[in-house]
Amino acid sequence: MITRNIIALSVFVATFTIATEQDDQFEENDALISQHMAIDFAKVQSQSNTNDTSEVTQWGSLTLLDANVGAGESATLPWYSGHLPGGFRMPTPVVVLRGKQPGPTVCLTAAIHGDEINGVEIARRVVQNLNAEEIKGTIISVPVVNMDGLWRKDRYMADRRDLNRAFPGEIDGTTASRVAYSLFTEIIRHCDSLVDLHSGSMFRENSPQLRADLTIEDVADIAKQFGAISVLQSIAPVGSLRGAATAAGIPTVVMEVGGPYTVDLALVETAVKALRSYLSAIEMLPRSFFWSSPQPVFYASQWVRSRDGGILINKVKLGQQVNKGQLLATISNPITDQEESIVAPFNAVVLGRAQDQFVSAGYAVFNLGERRSIEDLEQQGQELKAKAVVKNVEQLGLNTELIEEQTKSTSSSIATDATKSTN
């Protein structure tokens, strides 16, 4: 079984490389297939290792960053990412709570983008006042990944690269790639699950929400345990921490909260409650959390853009439910005094919006959550995968008749599953 997965993965890597060199139209689709294959392979490998091991590791101290944290203990450990200019060394604090009783290892990361401050405070408050002797398992929190960016209030690294497009990184790569490699190998590999904390960028803000690929079973299982905050179906971008960790067998979700540069305490508290709800749901915390409404899940979203530039004034709030044709915002041209009205193109929920500001023509102003079924999502995903596979096979000059037959079989299977789901 493992050999078969190795061969399949190797063949796909070869086809993916050739396809992206010739035409990047299917880059996102190929990345999705590659990620799912890597996840399947990681599961098989993990199961094999479990079956081959007869001894059960006793619960005790955790070795992390050249330090040992014993059961029932907590510690703040220094992580040197090695990316500060001039060769300066500034440790990034890593907070570790090692429960007295065995359980999963949950990791939190924040400030991968230096202008996203809400996550720093969320990570701090989640572990605040928690007693390691009272929890099961381990919590590892890295509240500031991009220390240099935080100091400069800058989204990017000092080399102007996006750290969240550099994972899993390279030991001798760019600055961003080296930091990604250090974080991934020294900390992330210890995690059983990961929550990566983010905020909106470029003066946009998001309601508290999870970004998760719900087509991956382990990720979907995690996403439904955060209480009533929204979940948005989202394929992880290539090079993101979420994508790299999930592909390595560590199911990961991104939590988006608020906007850049500032701390919104009300949204922070909601996020803290959601994270502690997750820890409670997997039995790491002894208490439970009550939410008055069910968790909304959105399998698609759509950005609404401005037609012209001008002064943006919002008319709706984050998280608000809006109806088709409802006024969302106005944009006033300061030169001509003309006013543009932005209205909702369909019934939706406001998941994200631009803050009141001057915007240019074509600026992404609102991210509206669409109500779509999981069956629609699964069918669309299968169709995209089938098209990508056919394209890769054609470029390699392989047996197109065979792959077309397999594609028809897949489509038939999709139709059968859809029929079953409606019966």
Secondary structure, DSSP 8 states (H G I E B T S, - for coil): -HHHHHHHHHHHHHHHHHHHHH--TTHHHHHHHHHHHHHHHHHHHHHHHHHH--S------EEETTEEE-TTEEEEEEE----SGGG----EEEEEEE-SEEEEEEEEE--SSTT--HHHHHHHHHHTT--GGG-EEEEEEES-S-HHHHHHT-SS-TTS--GGGSTT--TTS-HHHHHHHHHHHHTGGG-SEEEEEE---TTEEEEEEEEE-TTSHHHHHHHTTSTTSEEEE----TT-HHHHHHHTT--EEEEEEE-SSS--HHHHHHHHHHHHHHHHHTTSSS-----SS---EESEEEEEE-SS-EEEEE-S-TT-EE-TT-EEEEEE-TTT--EEEEE-SSSEEEEEEE-SSEE-TT-EEEEEEE---HHHHHHHHHHHHHHHHHHHHHHHT--HHHHHHHHHHHHHHHHHHHHHHH-
